[in-house]
Amino acid sequence: MERFQFTSRLANGMDIKTAGEFVKEAIRCSGKVTIRNGARKGDAKLIFNVMSLNIKEGDLIEIEVDGANEKEDAASLKKFAEENC
């Protein structure tokens, strides 16, 4: 299992477009991807789960990747999050 955290830099919070792009990136991962914002968590491959986290600027987000290619998948998601979230 691989974990990483990032702080959201989205001035207006995570909108549907950004959430959709994040979900597309998560779907490329072969294993299970969980996203957490505070006490709430969900499957990062499902748009409704990501949107329900209500991610705002300054929130500390944790991503957990579990599966066969978890190191590569986590690195890919981390790069995406740092550039887009």
C-alpha positions, 0 to 999 in steps of 0.5 A: 500500500502506498500513501501520499498527501497533498494540499489542495490549491484550487481557489474555488474548490474542486469543481466537476471538471477537475474531479472528472479529470482526477477520476480519469487518472485514478481509473488508469490505476490497476488497483484500489484508490481511496481518497480522504478529506478529513474524516470523509473518504471514498473510492477515487474512481467514482465521481460522486465519491470524489465530489462528496468530499467537498474539497476546498482550497487548503484542505489536506487530501490523502490518497491511498493506492493498493494493488499490483502496480501501486508504486507507479500508480501512486507516483502518477496520481501524485504528479497529477494532483500536484499539477492540477489540484 
